[in-house]
Amino acid sequence: KDRPVSKVVKMLKSMQETLETEKATDEEMYEDLSCWCKENKQGKSSEVKEAESAIAQLDSEIKELDTSAQRLATEMVSLKEEVKKATATLDQARIIHGNKVDELNSEQTELNSDITAVSSAATAIAGTTGTQLVQLPEGRLKEIAAAVQTAVNKRVGQLDNTLSFRDRERLDAFLQNPAKFLKESSLLQKKGDVQGGELTGMFNAMKEDFQKDLESVTKALAREKGSYEELMQSKKEEIKAGEASVESKRQQRTEKRKDMMQKKFEMEGKQKSIATAQEFLAVVEEKCSVTDTEWAERQKTRQAEIDSVTQAISILDDEESHELFSKTYSFLQQASVDHRLQKASELIAEAGKNHVDRRLVALATSAEIKGLEKVKKAIDELRDALKKEQEDEVRQKDFCVGAFAESDAKKQAAEAEKSGHGGEVDTLQIKLNDIASDVSDTKGKIDTAEKGLKTETEDHRKELKDFAATMADQKASQEVLKKALAKLKEFYETKPALLQARATQTPEGVPAGLSDYKTNSKGLGVLQLLQDVIVNTKAMEQETARDKANAEKDYKKLVAATNKDISALKNELDSLNLAKAQAKSDLLAAEKSLKGDTQELADIAAETADLHETCDFLMKNFGLRQSARTEELEGLQQAKAMLSGSQ
């Protein structure tokens, strides 16, 4: 049997082996943990660097896209202005063309009427000879003369170049009193005068001139229509091309803004991933630094324990100590320990090698010095504790697996929600920007139209005042001319052209009496000239009245068209404002949802970090810990069986 000192030495050596085993196990676990720390530090650091590089690239691309979008917006404004100018030119050309066509059509109608008038006059005169002239109804003659007079009044200056002075006198005589003129012509024809034939030729010459004018007007009308259609086609193509270009640039700008928003969203995601990675890296740094400190202290303590045990063994187990103990400590010898109790101690110690548990070490040590029943009771208590730990660890592992799965599912769902809400926010922001641009354009169009209408109204009022003043001047001129004509007629139409003195013989030496009185030979010419002037002023008054009517008609057309455009623009503006209000409401709701998604993801990240801190070590070492604990339980079962067999 071993002496007590030998037993102590054995126990110390067993402790030494246990300490070495624990040291090796700790080193293995620390190596695994160090690898985990290294991998996570390097992985998260690389993740941060890659994200920072991606952010720099995205920021550059966002700036480039923003510059392109601003350039397209500027080009759109310029194109819209060009389209606006082309549209205004088209509207103005439409009004000018309408006026010109009305004027040419009116002139064409008047020329046709004048041609009919002179043709009728020529036919009437050519078809009546001798007594037939007198048989024409006086009313018919007056109608013919009035129609010719109207044609003559319109072309006084032109007829001066066409008709000789003699022809003009004959024409004026016919127009003043056609019945009288034709009656005198009939008498002259009987005498061989061809006065009627000359008048017919003059009318035919006038007809030819009028027909030439009609042909010129017809050509001018055709040219006007051709030029107008060409201008309309050109401007419409220009407007269509401009609007197509605006729409193309709008689509390009929208795409660029969408790309820009998407890249901003990606950049925000990268920034948040950096923040998440840095938070996890901080956790890793803290955990690993604490582990390093604990490891250093643990190694230092264990090495001190090993050194103490080794030194104690060295002291107790050398030859001098053995010789000394055999002489000095013979009184310490005692009865040998029961062989089965010693065997149970060895089984417990063996179980403790695979799982560092000081309770097993303590139990193995005490098995040799405590009573049998106490050892069995201690084994049962330790088995129960190990089983409970085994079950708790399984439940904890199941909890960690489920919690990680649940956290990952929640994260994916939240990220999907956030992506959807982020896209909705970007789309609504683009929509609001486009609506704001359209609102500004529409307001500008309304303002331009209202200012243009105000300017046209002021110009029209001034024009009406000018027409009124002109017509008043013309009427006043006619009144003055009529008064002068009446005074002259009182004399020249009532007095004979020649007043003969009484034919008396004048005695020689007596002065001669008054000679025959003749009225001024220019009197009748003055009367005719005054009549021509009155006719001209009346024609000018009529022309002014026509111009006034045309101006009022054009103004009414312009006002109606402009008011219609303004009404349509205001309706469009109301629709845009409604769309803007709805988009703002939708944007606020989407932003609120996005904020909630961000907070939810932050909460999930915090929960996941807590789970990692709680579960990572357990999950990584679960199999090893379960296996070691099972071996412990088996060793305890064998030890108890061994002890039970001793009873």
C-alpha positions in Angstrom: 0.0 0.0 0.0 1.1 3.5 -0.8 2.2 5.8 2.0 0.1 9.1 2.4 2.9 11.1 0.8 2.9 8.8 -2.2 -0.8 9.2 -2.5 -0.4 12.9 -2.4 2.3 12.7 -5.1 -0.1 10.6 -7.2 -2.9 13.1 -6.7 -0.5 16.0 -7.6 0.6 14.1 -10.8 -3.0 13.5 -11.7 -3.7 17.2 -11.1 -0.7 18.0 -13.3 -2.1 15.9 -16.1 -5.5 17.5 -15.7 -4.1 21.0 -15.8 -2.1 20.2 -18.9 -5.2 18.7 -20.5 -7.2 21.8 -19.5 -4.5 24.0 -20.9 -4.5 22.2 -24.2 -8.3 22.4 -24.4 -8.2 26.1 -23.6 -5.6 26.7 -26.2 -7.7 24.9 -28.8 -10.8 26.9 -27.9 -8.8 30.1 -27.8 -7.4 29.3 -31.2 -10.9 28.8 -32.6 -12.1 32.1 -31.0 -9.0 33.9 -32.4 -9.8 32.6 -35.9 -13.4 33.8 -35.5 -12.2 37.3 -34.4 -9.7 37.5 -37.2 -12.2 36.4 -39.8 -14.8 38.8 -38.7 -12.4 41.7 -38.3 -10.9 41.1 -41.8 -14.3 40.4 -43.3 -16.1 43.4 -41.9 -13.1 45.7 -42.5 -13.1 44.6 -46.2 -16.8 45.0 -46.4 -16.5 48.6 -45.1 -13.7 49.4 -47.6 -15.6 48.0 -50.5 -18.7 49.9 -49.5 -16.7 53.2 -49.1 -15.3 52.6 -52.6 -18.7 51.9 -54.0 -20.1 55.1 -52.3 -17.4 57.2 -53.9 -18.2 55.8 -57.3 -22.0 56.2 -56.8 -21.4 59.8 -55.6 -19.5 60.6 -58.8 -22.2 59.0 -61.0 -25.0 60.9 -59.1 -23.2 64.2 -59.7 -22.8 63.4 -63.4 -26.5 62.4 -63.7 -27.6 65.6 -61.9 -25.6 67.7 -64.2 -27.1 65.9 -67.2 -30.6 66.4 -65.8 -30.1 70.1 -65.2 -28.7 70.5 -68.8 -31.8 68.7 -70.2 -34.1 71.0 -68.1 -32.4 74.1 -69.5 -32.7 72.7 -73.1 -36.4 72.0 -72.5 -37.0 75.6 -71.4 -35.3 76.8 -74.5 -37.2 74.4 -76.8 -40.5 75.3 -75.1 -39.8 79.0 -75.7 -39.1 78.3 -79.4 -42.3 76.3 -79.7 -44.2 79.1 -78.0 -42.7 81.7 -80.5 -43.5 79.4 -83.4 -47.1 79.0 -82.1 -47.5 82.8 -81.7 -46.1 83.3 -85.2 -48.7 80.7 -86.5 -51.6 82.5 -84.7 -50.5 85.8 -86.0 -50.1 84.5 -89.6 -53.6 82.9 -89.3 -55.1 86.3 -88.5 -53.2 88.2 -91.1 -54.0 85.5 -93.7 -57.7 85.7 -92.8 -57.7 89.4 -93.2 -55.8 89.3 -96.5 -58.1 86.6 -97.9 -61.2 88.5 -96.8 -59.8 91.6 -98.4 -59.0 89.8 -101.7 -62.3 88.0 -101.7 -64.1 91.3 -101.2 -62.0 93.0 -103.9 -62.8 90.0 -106.2 -66.5 90.3 -105.5 -66.4 94.1 -106.1 -64.5 93.6 -109.4 -67.0 91.0 -110.6 -69.8 93.4 -109.7 -68.0 96.3 -111.5 -67.4 94.1 -114.6 -71.1 93.2 -114.6 -72.0 96.9 -114.3 -69.9 98.1 -117.2 -70.9 95.1 -119.3 -74.6 95.9 -118.7 -74.0 99.5 -119.6 -72.1 98.6 -122.8 -74.8 96.2 -123.7 -77.6 98.7 -123.0 -76.0 101.4 -125.0 -74.9 99.1 -127.9 -78.3 97.5 -128.1 -80.4 100.7 -128.2 -80.3 103.0 -131.3 -82.6 105.6 -132.6 -85.9 105.8 -130.9 -85.1 102.7 -128.9 -82.8 104.7 -126.6 -85.7 106.8 -125.5 -87.9 103.7 -124.9 -85.5 102.3 -122.2 -87.1 102.6 -118.7 -85.6 105.5 -116.9 -85.3 103.4 -113.7 -83.2 100.8 -115.6 -81.0 103.6 -117.0 -80.5 104.9 -113.5 -79.6 101.5 -112.1 -77.0 101.0 -114.9 -75.6 104.5 -114.2 -75.5 103.9 -110.4 -73.6 100.6 -110.9 -71.1 102.3 -113.2 -70.8 105.3 -110.9 -69.8 102.9 -108.0 -67.2 101.3 -110.2 -65.8 104.7 -111.3 -65.7 106.0 -107.7 -63.4 103.1 -106.7 -61.0 103.7 -109.5 -60.8 107.4 -110.0 -57.1 107.6 -110.3 -56.9 104.5 -112.5 -59.5 105.8 -115.0 -57.6 109.1 -115.3 -54.8 107.0 -116.9 -57.3 104.9 -119.0 -59.7 107.5 -120.3 -59.0 110.7 -122.2 -60.4 114.0 -120.9 -63.1 113.9 -123.6 -64.1 110.3 -122.7 -64.2 111.4 -119.1 -66.6 114.3 -119.9 -68.9 111.9 -121.8 -68.8 109.4 -119.0 -69.6 112.1 -116.4 -72.5 113.4 -118.6 -73.9 109.9 -118.9 -73.6 109.3 -115.2 -75.2 112.6 -114.2 -78.3 112.1 -116.4 -78.3 108.9 -118.5 -81.7 109.5 -120.0 -80.8 113.0 -121.2 -77.4 111.8 -122.4 -78.9 108.9 -124.5 -81.6 111.2 -125.9 -79.0 113.7 -127.1 -77.0 110.7 -128.4 -80.0 109.5 -130.4 -80.3 113.0 -132.1 -76.6 113.0 -132.8 -76.8 109.6 -134.4 -79.4 110.8 -136.8 -76.9 113.5 -137.8 -74.2 110.9 -138.2 -72.5 111.4 -134.8 -71.0 108.2 -133.3 -71.1 109.4 -129.7 -73.1 106.3 -128.4 -70.6 103.9 -130.1 -67.7 105.7 -128.5 -69.3 105.3 -125.0 -69.8 101.6 -125.7 -66.1 101.2 -126.6 -65.1 103.2 -123.4 -67.2 100.8 -121.3 -65.6 97.8 -123.0 -62.1 99.3 -122.3 -63.1 99.7 -118.7 -64.3 96.1 -118.6 -61.0 94.9 -119.9 -59.1 96.9 -117.3 -61.4 95.5 -114.6 -60.9 92.0 -115.9 -57.1 92.5 -115.8 -57.5 93.7 -112.2 -59.7 90.6 -111.4 -57.0 88.3 -112.9 -54.3 90.0 -110.7 -56.5 89.7 -107.6 -57.2 86.0 -108.4 -53.5 85.3 -108.8 -52.7 87.3 -105.6 -55.3 85.2 -103.8 -53.8 82.0 -105.1 -50.3 83.2 -104.1 -51.5 84.2 -100.6 -53.1 80.8 -100.1 -50.0 79.0 -101.3 -47.7 81.1 -99.2 -50.0 80.6 -96.2 -50.2 76.9 -96.6 -46.4 76.7 -97.0 -45.9 78.7 -93.9 -48.4 76.7 -91.9 -46.8 73.4 -93.0 -43.3 74.7 -92.1 -44.4 76.1 -88.7 -46.4 73.0 -87.9 -43.5 70.8 -88.6 -41.3 73.1 -86.6 -43.7 73.0 -83.7 -44.1 69.2 -84.0 -40.4 68.7 -84.0 -39.9 71.1 -81.1 -42.6 69.3 -79.0 -41.2 65.9 -79.9 -37.7 67.1 -78.8 -39.2 68.5 -75.6 -40.9 65.2 -74.9 -37.7 63.2 -75.7 -35.6 65.4 -73.4 -38.3 65.1 -70.7 -38.2 61.3 -70.9 -34.3 61.4 -70.9 -34.4 63.7 -67.8 -36.9 61.5 -66.1 -34.8 58.4 -66.7 -31.7 60.2 -65.5 -33.5 61.4 -62.3 -34.8 57.8 -61.8 -31.2 56.5 -62.2 -30.0 59.3 -59.8 -32.6 58.4 -57.2 -31.8 54.7 -57.5 -28.1 55.4 -57.1 -28.9 57.6 -54.1 -30.9 54.7 -52.6 -28.0 52.4 -53.3 -25.6 54.8 -51.7 -27.8 55.1 -48.6 -27.9 51.3 -48.5 -24.1 51.2 -48.6 -23.8 53.8 -45.9 -26.2 51.9 -43.7 -24.3 48.6 -44.4 -21.1 50.4 -43.3 -22.8 51.6 -40.1 -24.1 48.0 -39.4 -20.7 46.5 -40.2 -18.9 49.1 -38.0 -21.3 48.4 -35.2 -20.7 44.6 -35.5 -16.9 45.3 -35.8 -17.1 47.3 -32.5 -18.8 44.3 -30.9 -16.1 42.0 -32.2 -13.3 44.3 -31.1 -14.8 44.5 -27.6 -15.5 40.8 -27.3 -12.1 39.8 -28.7 -10.2 42.3 -26.7 -11.9 41.1 -23.5 -11.2 37.5 -24.5 -7.6 38.4 -25.1 -7.4 39.9 -21.6 -9.1 37.0 -20.0 -7.0 34.6 -21.9 -3.8 36.2 -20.7 -5.0 36.2 -17.1 -6.2 32.6 -17.5 -2.9 31.4 -19.0 -1.0 33.2 -16.3 -3.1 31.7 -13.5 -3.0 28.1 -15.0 0.8 28.3 -15.6 1.3 29.4 -12.0 -0.9 26.5 -10.9 1.0 24.1 -13.1 4.4 25.5 -11.8 3.2 25.0 -8.2 2.1 21.4 -8.8 5.3 20.6 -10.7 7.5 22.1 -8.0 5.5 20.3 -5.3 6.0 17.0 -7.1 9.7 17.7 -7.6 10.0 18.4 -3.9 8.0 15.4 -2.7 9.1 12.8 -5.3 12.9 13.0 -5.3 15.1 10.3 -3.6 16.1 12.3 -0.6 12.4 13.1 0.1 11.5 9.4 -0.2 14.3 8.4 2.3 13.3 11.2 4.6 9.6 10.4 4.4 10.3 6.7 5.1 12.1 7.6 8.4 10.1 10.7 9.5 6.5 10.1 8.5 6.1 6.4 9.3 3.2 7.4 11.7 1.2 8.6 8.7 0.7 5.2 7.3 -2.9 4.1 7.3 -5.1 1.3 6.0 -5.3 0.9 2.3 -8.3 2.5 0.5 -10.9 0.3 -0.8 -9.9 -0.9 -4.3 -13.3 -0.1 -5.8 -13.4 3.4 -4.4 -10.0 4.1 -5.9 -11.3 2.7 -9.2 -14.4 5.0 -9.1 -12.1 7.9 -8.5 -10.1 7.0 -11.6 -13.3 6.7 -13.7 -14.4 10.2 -12.6 -11.0 11.7 -13.3 -11.0 10.1 -16.7 -14.4 11.6 -17.5 -13.1 15.0 -16.4 -10.3 15.0 -19.0 -12.7 15.6 -21.9 -14.6 18.4 -20.3 -13.0 21.0 -18.1 -15.3 20.9 -15.0 -13.7 21.5 -11.6 -16.6 19.7 -10.0 -15.4 16.4 -11.6 -11.8 17.2 -10.5 -13.0 17.9 -7.0 -15.2 14.8 -6.9 -12.4 12.6 -8.2 -10.1 14.0 -5.5 -12.7 13.6 -2.7 -13.7 10.1 -3.8 -10.6 8.6 -2.1 -11.1 10.4 1.2 -14.9 10.7 1.6 -17.3 8.0 2.6 -19.0 5.7 0.0 -22.5 7.0 0.4 -21.5 10.5 0.3 -19.6 9.9 -2.9 -22.6 8.2 -4.5 -24.9 11.0 -3.4 -22.4 13.6 -4.9 -22.3 11.6 -8.1 -26.1 11.6 -8.4 -26.3 15.3 -7.7 -23.6 16.0 -10.3 -25.3 13.8 -12.9 -28.6 15.6 -12.4 -26.8 18.9 -12.8 -25.1 17.8 -16.0 -28.3 16.4 -17.4 -30.0 19.7 -16.7 -27.2 21.6 -18.3 -27.3 19.3 -21.3 -31.1 19.9 -21.7 -30.7 23.7 -21.1 -28.0 23.9 -23.7 -30.1 22.0 -26.3 -33.0 24.3 -25.6 -30.7 27.3 -25.9 -29.3 26.1 -29.2 -32.9 25.5 -30.5 -33.8 28.9 -29.4 -30.7 30.5 -31.2 -31.5 28.6 -34.4 -35.1 29.7 -34.4 -34.2 33.3 -33.3 -31.6 33.6 -36.1 -34.1 32.3 -38.7 -36.9 34.6 -37.4 -34.5 37.6 -37.4 -33.4 36.8 -41.0 -37.0 36.5 -42.1 -37.9 39.8 -40.4 -34.9 41.5 -41.9 -35.7 40.3 -45.5 -39.4 41.3 -45.1 -38.4 44.7 -43.7 -35.8 45.3 -46.5 -38.4 44.4 -49.1 -40.9 46.8 -47.6 -38.2 49.5 -47.4 -37.1 48.9 -51.0 -40.8 49.2 -52.2 -41.4 52.4 -50.1 -38.1 53.9 -51.2 -39.0 53.3 -54.9 -42.4 54.8 -54.3 -40.8 57.9 -52.6 -38.4 58.4 -55.6 -41.2 58.0 -58.1 -43.4 60.5 -56.3 -40.6 63.0 -55.9 -40.0 62.8 -59.7 -43.7 63.2 -60.3 -43.9 66.2 -58.1 -41.0 67.8 -59.9 -42.6 67.2 -63.2 -45.9 68.6 -62.0 -44.2 71.7 -60.6 -42.5 72.2 -64.0 -45.9 71.8 -65.8 -47.6 74.2 -63.4 -44.9 76.8 -64.0 -45.3 76.4 -67.8 -49.1 76.6 -67.6 -49.0 79.7 -65.4 -46.6 81.3 -67.8 -48.8 80.5 -70.8 -51.9 82.0 -68.9 -49.9 85.1 -68.0 -48.7 85.6 -71.6 -52.1 85.1 -73.0 -53.8 87.5 -70.6 -51.1 90.2 -71.2 -51.4 89.7 -74.9 -55.2 90.1 -74.7 -54.8 93.2 -72.6 -52.4 94.7 -75.1 -54.7 93.8 -78.0 -57.7 95.3 -76.2 -55.8 98.6 -75.6 -54.6 98.7 -79.3 -58.2 98.0 -80.5 -59.6 100.8 -78.4 -57.1 103.2 -79.8 -57.9 101.9 -83.3 -61.6 102.5 -82.8 -60.9 106.0 -81.6 -58.8 106.6 -84.8 -61.6 105.2 -87.0 -64.2 107.4 -85.2 -62.1 110.5 -85.7 -61.4 109.7 -89.3 -65.1 109.1 -90.1 -66.0 112.3 -88.3 -63.5 114.3 -90.3 -64.8 112.7 -93.5 -68.5 113.6 -92.7 -67.5 117.1 -91.8 -65.6 117.5 -95.0 -68.6 116.3 -97.0 -70.9 118.8 -95.3 -68.5 121.7 -96.1 -68.2 120.5 -99.7 -72.0 120.1 -100.1 -72.6 123.7 -98.8 -70.0 125.0 -101.3 -71.6 122.9 -104.1 -75.1 124.2 -103.3 -74.0 127.8 -103.4 -72.4 127.3 -106.8 -75.4 125.4 -108.1 -77.7 128.3 -107.1 -76.0 130.3 -109.7 -74.7 128.1 -112.4 -77.7 125.8 -112.7 -80.3 128.7 -112.7 -78.5 131.3 -114.9 -78.0 130.9 -118.6 -74.5 130.7 -119.9 -75.1 133.8 -122.2 -77.1 136.9 -121.4 -77.6 138.9 -124.6 -77.9 142.7 -124.5 -80.8 144.4 -126.3 -79.9 144.9 -129.9 -80.1 148.7 -130.3 -78.2 150.8 -132.6 -75.8 153.1 -130.9 -75.7 156.6 -132.4 -72.4 157.9 -133.4 -70.5 159.6 -130.7 -72.5 157.8 -128.0 -70.5 155.2 -126.0 -71.3 151.5 -126.7 -73.5 149.8 -124.1 -72.8 146.6 -122.2 -71.7 143.6 -124.2 -73.2 140.1 -123.8 -72.6 138.6 -120.4 -71.0 135.2 -120.3 -70.7 133.1 -117.1 -67.3 131.9 -116.2 -66.4 129.0 -118.5 -64.8 127.1 -115.5 -67.9 127.1 -113.4 -69.3 123.9 -114.5 -65.8 122.2 -114.2 -65.7 123.4 -110.6 -69.1 121.9 -109.9 -68.0 118.6 -111.4 -64.8 118.7 -109.4 -66.6 119.3 -106.2 -68.9 116.5 -106.9 -65.9 114.2 -107.5 -64.4 115.2 -104.3 -67.6 114.5 -102.4 -67.8 111.1 -104.1 -64.2 110.4 -103.1 -64.8 111.4 -99.4 -67.9 109.2 -99.3 -65.8 106.3 -100.8 -63.1 107.0 -98.1 -65.8 107.0 -95.4 -67.1 103.6 -96.7 -63.6 102.2 -96.8 -63.0 103.4 -93.3 -66.3 101.8 -92.1 -65.2 98.5 -93.8 -61.8 98.7 -92.1 -63.5 99.3 -88.8 -65.9 96.4 -89.2 -63.0 94.1 -90.2 -61.0 95.3 -87.2 -63.9 94.6 -84.8 -64.4 91.1 -86.4 -60.7 90.3 -86.0 -60.7 91.5 -82.5 -63.7 89.4 -81.6 -62.1 86.3 -83.1 -58.9 87.0 -81.2 -60.7 87.5 -77.9 -62.8 84.3 -78.3 -59.8 82.2 -79.3 -57.6 83.7 -76.4 -60.4 83.2 -73.8 -60.9 79.7 -75.0 -57.1 79.0 -74.6 -57.0 80.6 -71.2 -60.0 78.6 -70.0 -58.4 75.4 -71.2 -55.1 76.3 -69.5 -56.9 77.1 -66.2 -58.7 73.8 -66.3 -55.3 72.2 -66.9 -53.8 74.1 -64.0 -56.6 73.0 -61.7 -56.0 69.4 -62.7 -52.3 69.8 -62.1 -52.9 71.3 -58.7 -55.2 68.4 -57.7 -52.5 65.9 -58.9 -49.9 67.8 -57.0 -51.9 67.7 -53.7 -52.5 64.0 -54.2 -48.8 63.3 -54.9 -47.8 65.3 -51.8 -50.2 63.3 -49.7 -48.9 60.0 -51.1 -45.3 61.2 -50.6 -45.8 62.0 -47.0 -47.4 58.6 -46.4 -44.6 56.8 -48.3 -41.9 58.8 -46.4 -43.6 57.9 -43.1 -43.6 54.2 -44.1 -39.9 54.4 -45.2 -38.9 55.9 -41.8 -40.7 53.1 -40.1 -38.9 50.6 -42.2 -35.6 52.1 -41.4 -36.3 52.0 -37.7 -37.5 48.4 -37.9 -34.3 47.4 -39.7 -32.2 49.2 -37.0 -34.1 47.3 -34.3 -33.6 44.0 -36.1 -29.9 44.7 -36.4 -29.6 45.4 -32.7 -31.5 42.2 -31.9 -29.3 40.3 -34.3 -26.1 41.7 -32.6 -27.4 40.6 -29.2 -28.2 37.2 -30.6 -24.6 36.9 -32.0 -23.2 37.9 -28.6 -25.4 35.3 -26.8 -25.3 32.4 -29.3 -22.1 32.5 -31.4 -19.9 30.7 -28.8 -22.6 28.1 -28.1 -23.4 27.4 -31.7 -19.8 27.0 -32.7 -18.9 24.6 -29.8 -22.3 22.9 -29.3 -21.3 19.5 -30.7 -18.0 19.5 -28.7 -19.7 20.5 -25.5 -22.5 18.0 -25.9 -20.1 15.1 -26.6 -17.9 16.0 -23.7 -20.8 16.3 -21.3 -22.1 12.9 -22.5 -18.8 11.3 -21.8 -18.9 12.9 -18.3 -22.3 11.4 -17.7 -21.2 8.0 -18.8 -18.1 8.2 -16.6 -20.2 9.1 -13.6 -22.6 6.3 -14.4 -19.7 3.8 -14.5 -18.3 5.2 -11.3 -21.6 4.8 -9.5 -22.1 1.3 -10.8 -18.6 0.5 -9.5 -19.5 1.9 -6.1 -22.8 0.2 -6.0 -21.1 -3.1 -6.7 -19.1 -2.7 -3.5 -22.1 -2.8 -1.2 
